[in-house]
Structures are given as C-alpha cells and as structure tokens.
Amino acid sequence: MSSEVNAAAEMAHNVASEPLTPTAYIAEHLQNLNTLGGHQASIIDFSVVNLDTMFWTTLMGLLAVFLLVIAARRASPGVPGRFQCLVEMLVEMVETQSKGIVHGDRSYVAPLALFVFCWIILLNTLDLIPVDWIFGVNQFIGSFGVHVPHHKIVPTTDLNATLGLSFSVLLLVFYYSFKVKGFGGFMHELVSAPFGAKWYLAPFNLVLNIIEYVAKGVSLGMRLFGNMYAGELIFLLIALLGSMWTFNLDLYMLGFVGNVLAGSAWAIFHILVILLQAFIFMMLTLVYIGQAHSHH
C-alpha cells in the first residue's frame, strides 16, 4: 500500500513539474481522486473507488434529506415562508406527476421521486463552483501537509456515479415488479411480452426484455453523465480564456473579458440544464417504476 502511495505522489510530482498546457489543464480537472492513484484500467473496475465522487455524493444526499426534514418540521398551516412555498411546489409537482404515471400504491414512490429530484439538483449544482477554486482548496490543504493530487467535485460528471444511480433505479423496478406481480407473474411477463404467450416465442421475448432492462439502466445513467460532462468541459474551455497568459498567449484583457462574459452566460444557461436533467431523471424513474406496476 505504501508503495502505491509513493508511486501516486511521484506521479503527481512529475505532472506538477511539467509545463502546463491547455490539454494538461483540462485533463487535470477531469481526473478523480481514487484509491488507485491514477486512471482506471477499464470501464468496469471494482478495485478502484473514486473518493471525491463518494464524498460529494454522500454529502449532497445527506443535505437533501436534511433540507426535506427541516421543511417537514417547519411546515405550518398559516402563511408559509419562501422555503416552505418552494418545498410545497416541489411536493405538489412530484405528486401530480406520480399520480398520472404510477397506478397503484404510491406511498414510497412519490417520496422517492422527490428525494431523487432534490439529490440530483444538488449534485448538478456543484458544477457552478468555479473550476479553479478546487486547485486553491488543494493548495490550502497542502499547506497542512495533506497531499491531494486530484479532486473532481461534480459527481454527475463521473460515469460510475450516474450508472450507480441508474442501476439503483433498475433494482427498484425489479423490486416493485416482484411485489406487484409476484414471482410467477413477473417471470411469465418476461417470456410472454411483447410477442405473445406462444411457447416458441418465449426465447425471443426473454432476450428482448433483458435487452430492454439493460438499455433502461445504461441510457438513464449515460444521459445524465453526457449532459453534465459536456457542461463541465465547456466551463473548462471558458476558464482557459481567463488563463491565456499561463500558456504564453497574448490578448490578456480580451481573454479576461471573454472569460467573464462567456462564463456568466454559460452559468446562467447551465442552471436550466441542471434543473432539466434532474427533472428528466426523476420522470424516467417514475415511468420505469410505473411500468413495473402495470400488467401486459
């Protein structure tokens, strides 16, 4: 373990000693702090844990629970405050959507959708933190003797996090499928839909249903990851405008003005992306769980 730590520290020292280029600048901001000390060897690698993703995902989840609990405890029948109005609007919106999609017991489905919506909003909102603030925090921590070679603050720009969320939803779909239809009913549905209950069509139905469930999990996570990752890349490219002098380029003042104007415009537009991606994830969660409640 000590050899891995020393190797990671040596690697970070070598990277730091090399001249900074725009490519290296972007690559540094997109690298996670993980237990390996470097890049994953493959897309699926359970030996690697992205510590920054785990930290921020857990923290934002706890913050979402805390805010919802505070809103529930402070709710009053009188004139509501702004915070209570906001939460009541969210609850009403989620409840309305769940009524139209999930036909059955929604005792846990609607609260789940509300939590998912708030959680992903908080995760996506981390993307509005200026990208170079993380370097400043790392340098501050380094003054106390703690070495943090990399730190990517936005969990939804990590495919591991978004696929983890999407496959968690898929597990809930299986849970409600077994709960609502029973083991026999769900297995019968797998081999009888969509082409019918003929015995010779059962293999084709089973293969198509397996592909459908895998596609649901992958597409749900990839959609969130792709949009947030692209937004993060644009923030990094805009940040390069304000750092032209670092790469021996001219037009310093033009770069600074471009950075401020473009960064502000993209941040305002990105607020819509943050809310829209959270809403889409919540709606698809309701749709998939609603399908688990329906019978073919």
Contacts in CASP RR format, 6 or more apart in sequence:
PFRMAT RR
TARGET T0000
AUTHOR 0000-0000-0000
METHOD contacts of the structure
MODEL  1
MSSEVNAAAEMAHNVASEPLTPTAYIAEHLQNLNTLGGHQASIIDFSVVN
LDTMFWTTLMGLLAVFLLVIAARRASPGVPGRFQCLVEMLVEMVETQSKG
IVHGDRSYVAPLALFVFCWIILLNTLDLIPVDWIFGVNQFIGSFGVHVPH
HKIVPTTDLNATLGLSFSVLLLVFYYSFKVKGFGGFMHELVSAPFGAKWY
LAPFNLVLNIIEYVAKGVSLGMRLFGNMYAGELIFLLIALLGSMWTFNLD
LYMLGFVGNVLAGSAWAIFHILVILLQAFIFMMLTLVYIGQAHSHH
4 36 0 8 1.000
4 37 0 8 1.000
7 37 0 8 1.000
8 37 0 8 1.000
8 38 0 8 1.000
8 149 0 8 1.000
9 147 0 8 1.000
9 149 0 8 1.000
11 37 0 8 1.000
11 38 0 8 1.000
11 149 0 8 1.000
12 147 0 8 1.000
12 149 0 8 1.000
12 150 0 8 1.000
15 24 0 8 1.000
15 28 0 8 1.000
15 149 0 8 1.000
18 24 0 8 1.000
20 246 0 8 1.000
20 247 0 8 1.000
21 247 0 8 1.000
22 240 0 8 1.000
22 247 0 8 1.000
25 236 0 8 1.000
25 240 0 8 1.000
25 243 0 8 1.000
25 246 0 8 1.000
26 233 0 8 1.000
26 236 0 8 1.000
26 237 0 8 1.000
26 240 0 8 1.000
28 150 0 8 1.000
29 131 0 8 1.000
29 134 0 8 1.000
29 152 0 8 1.000
29 232 0 8 1.000
29 236 0 8 1.000
30 152 0 8 1.000
30 157 0 8 1.000
30 232 0 8 1.000
30 233 0 8 1.000
30 236 0 8 1.000
31 38 0 8 1.000
31 39 0 8 1.000
31 150 0 8 1.000
31 152 0 8 1.000
32 50 0 8 1.000
32 51 0 8 1.000
32 52 0 8 1.000
32 53 0 8 1.000
32 150 0 8 1.000
32 152 0 8 1.000
32 158 0 8 1.000
33 50 0 8 1.000
33 51 0 8 1.000
33 52 0 8 1.000
33 148 0 8 1.000
33 149 0 8 1.000
33 150 0 8 1.000
33 151 0 8 1.000
33 152 0 8 1.000
34 40 0 8 1.000
34 48 0 8 1.000
34 49 0 8 1.000
34 50 0 8 1.000
34 51 0 8 1.000
35 47 0 8 1.000
35 48 0 8 1.000
35 49 0 8 1.000
35 51 0 8 1.000
36 47 0 8 1.000
36 48 0 8 1.000
37 149 0 8 1.000
40 48 0 8 1.000
43 159 0 8 1.000
50 152 0 8 1.000
50 158 0 8 1.000
50 160 0 8 1.000
50 161 0 8 1.000
52 150 0 8 1.000
52 151 0 8 1.000
52 152 0 8 1.000
52 153 0 8 1.000
52 155 0 8 1.000
53 152 0 8 1.000
53 155 0 8 1.000
53 158 0 8 1.000
53 160 0 8 1.000
53 161 0 8 1.000
56 123 0 8 1.000
56 126 0 8 1.000
56 153 0 8 1.000
56 154 0 8 1.000
56 155 0 8 1.000
57 123 0 8 1.000
57 155 0 8 1.000
57 161 0 8 1.000
60 119 0 8 1.000
60 122 0 8 1.000
60 123 0 8 1.000
60 126 0 8 1.000
60 155 0 8 1.000
61 119 0 8 1.000
61 122 0 8 1.000
63 122 0 8 1.000
64 115 0 8 1.000
64 118 0 8 1.000
64 119 0 8 1.000
64 122 0 8 1.000
65 115 0 8 1.000
67 87 0 8 1.000
67 118 0 8 1.000
68 87 0 8 1.000
68 114 0 8 1.000
68 115 0 8 1.000
68 118 0 8 1.000
71 83 0 8 1.000
71 84 0 8 1.000
71 87 0 8 1.000
74 83 0 8 1.000
74 84 0 8 1.000
75 84 0 8 1.000
75 87 0 8 1.000
75 88 0 8 1.000
76 84 0 8 1.000
80 88 0 8 1.000
90 114 0 8 1.000
90 117 0 8 1.000
90 118 0 8 1.000
91 114 0 8 1.000
94 110 0 8 1.000
94 113 0 8 1.000
94 114 0 8 1.000
94 117 0 8 1.000
94 282 0 8 1.000
95 110 0 8 1.000
97 113 0 8 1.000
97 282 0 8 1.000
97 283 0 8 1.000
97 286 0 8 1.000
98 106 0 8 1.000
98 109 0 8 1.000
98 110 0 8 1.000
98 113 0 8 1.000
98 286 0 8 1.000
99 106 0 8 1.000
101 283 0 8 1.000
101 286 0 8 1.000
101 287 0 8 1.000
101 290 0 8 1.000
102 109 0 8 1.000
102 110 0 8 1.000
102 286 0 8 1.000
102 289 0 8 1.000
102 290 0 8 1.000
102 293 0 8 1.000
103 290 0 8 1.000
103 293 0 8 1.000
103 294 0 8 1.000
104 180 0 8 1.000
104 293 0 8 1.000
109 176 0 8 1.000
109 286 0 8 1.000
109 289 0 8 1.000
109 290 0 8 1.000
112 172 0 8 1.000
112 285 0 8 1.000
112 289 0 8 1.000
113 282 0 8 1.000
113 285 0 8 1.000
113 286 0 8 1.000
116 165 0 8 1.000
116 169 0 8 1.000
116 281 0 8 1.000
116 282 0 8 1.000
116 285 0 8 1.000
117 278 0 8 1.000
117 279 0 8 1.000
117 281 0 8 1.000
117 282 0 8 1.000
120 156 0 8 1.000
120 165 0 8 1.000
120 224 0 8 1.000
120 277 0 8 1.000
120 278 0 8 1.000
120 281 0 8 1.000
120 282 0 8 1.000
121 274 0 8 1.000
121 275 0 8 1.000
121 278 0 8 1.000
123 154 0 8 1.000
123 155 0 8 1.000
123 156 0 8 1.000
123 161 0 8 1.000
124 154 0 8 1.000
124 156 0 8 1.000
124 228 0 8 1.000
124 273 0 8 1.000
124 274 0 8 1.000
124 277 0 8 1.000
124 278 0 8 1.000
125 274 0 8 1.000
126 153 0 8 1.000
126 154 0 8 1.000
126 155 0 8 1.000
127 154 0 8 1.000
127 156 0 8 1.000
127 157 0 8 1.000
127 228 0 8 1.000
127 231 0 8 1.000
127 232 0 8 1.000
127 235 0 8 1.000
127 270 0 8 1.000
127 274 0 8 1.000
128 267 0 8 1.000
128 270 0 8 1.000
128 271 0 8 1.000
128 274 0 8 1.000
129 153 0 8 1.000
130 239 0 8 1.000
131 232 0 8 1.000
131 235 0 8 1.000
131 236 0 8 1.000
131 239 0 8 1.000
132 239 0 8 1.000
134 151 0 8 1.000
134 152 0 8 1.000
134 153 0 8 1.000
137 151 0 8 1.000
138 148 0 8 1.000
138 151 0 8 1.000
141 148 0 8 1.000
142 148 0 8 1.000
152 158 0 8 1.000
154 228 0 8 1.000
154 232 0 8 1.000
155 161 0 8 1.000
156 162 0 8 1.000
156 224 0 8 1.000
156 225 0 8 1.000
156 228 0 8 1.000
156 277 0 8 1.000
157 225 0 8 1.000
157 228 0 8 1.000
157 229 0 8 1.000
157 232 0 8 1.000
158 225 0 8 1.000
159 221 0 8 1.000
159 222 0 8 1.000
159 225 0 8 1.000
162 221 0 8 1.000
162 222 0 8 1.000
162 224 0 8 1.000
162 225 0 8 1.000
162 228 0 8 1.000
163 217 0 8 1.000
163 218 0 8 1.000
163 221 0 8 1.000
163 222 0 8 1.000
163 225 0 8 1.000
164 221 0 8 1.000
165 220 0 8 1.000
165 221 0 8 1.000
165 224 0 8 1.000
165 281 0 8 1.000
166 216 0 8 1.000
166 217 0 8 1.000
166 218 0 8 1.000
166 219 0 8 1.000
166 220 0 8 1.000
166 221 0 8 1.000
166 224 0 8 1.000
167 217 0 8 1.000
169 217 0 8 1.000
169 220 0 8 1.000
169 284 0 8 1.000
169 285 0 8 1.000
169 288 0 8 1.000
169 289 0 8 1.000
170 213 0 8 1.000
170 216 0 8 1.000
170 217 0 8 1.000
170 220 0 8 1.000
170 288 0 8 1.000
172 285 0 8 1.000
172 289 0 8 1.000
173 213 0 8 1.000
173 216 0 8 1.000
173 288 0 8 1.000
173 289 0 8 1.000
173 291 0 8 1.000
173 292 0 8 1.000
174 292 0 8 1.000
176 289 0 8 1.000
176 290 0 8 1.000
176 292 0 8 1.000
176 293 0 8 1.000
177 186 0 8 1.000
177 189 0 8 1.000
177 292 0 8 1.000
178 186 0 8 1.000
180 292 0 8 1.000
180 293 0 8 1.000
181 189 0 8 1.000
181 295 0 8 1.000
188 197 0 8 1.000
189 209 0 8 1.000
189 295 0 8 1.000
189 296 0 8 1.000
190 205 0 8 1.000
190 206 0 8 1.000
190 209 0 8 1.000
191 197 0 8 1.000
191 202 0 8 1.000
191 205 0 8 1.000
191 206 0 8 1.000
192 202 0 8 1.000
192 205 0 8 1.000
192 296 0 8 1.000
193 205 0 8 1.000
193 209 0 8 1.000
193 296 0 8 1.000
194 205 0 8 1.000
194 208 0 8 1.000
194 296 0 8 1.000
195 201 0 8 1.000
195 204 0 8 1.000
195 205 0 8 1.000
196 205 0 8 1.000
216 288 0 8 1.000
220 281 0 8 1.000
220 284 0 8 1.000
220 285 0 8 1.000
220 288 0 8 1.000
223 277 0 8 1.000
223 280 0 8 1.000
223 281 0 8 1.000
224 277 0 8 1.000
224 280 0 8 1.000
224 281 0 8 1.000
227 273 0 8 1.000
227 277 0 8 1.000
228 273 0 8 1.000
228 277 0 8 1.000
231 266 0 8 1.000
231 270 0 8 1.000
231 273 0 8 1.000
234 266 0 8 1.000
235 263 0 8 1.000
235 266 0 8 1.000
235 267 0 8 1.000
235 270 0 8 1.000
238 258 0 8 1.000
238 259 0 8 1.000
238 262 0 8 1.000
238 263 0 8 1.000
238 266 0 8 1.000
239 259 0 8 1.000
240 247 0 8 1.000
241 255 0 8 1.000
241 256 0 8 1.000
241 258 0 8 1.000
241 259 0 8 1.000
241 262 0 8 1.000
242 255 0 8 1.000
242 256 0 8 1.000
242 258 0 8 1.000
242 259 0 8 1.000
243 259 0 8 1.000
244 250 0 8 1.000
244 251 0 8 1.000
244 252 0 8 1.000
244 255 0 8 1.000
245 252 0 8 1.000
END
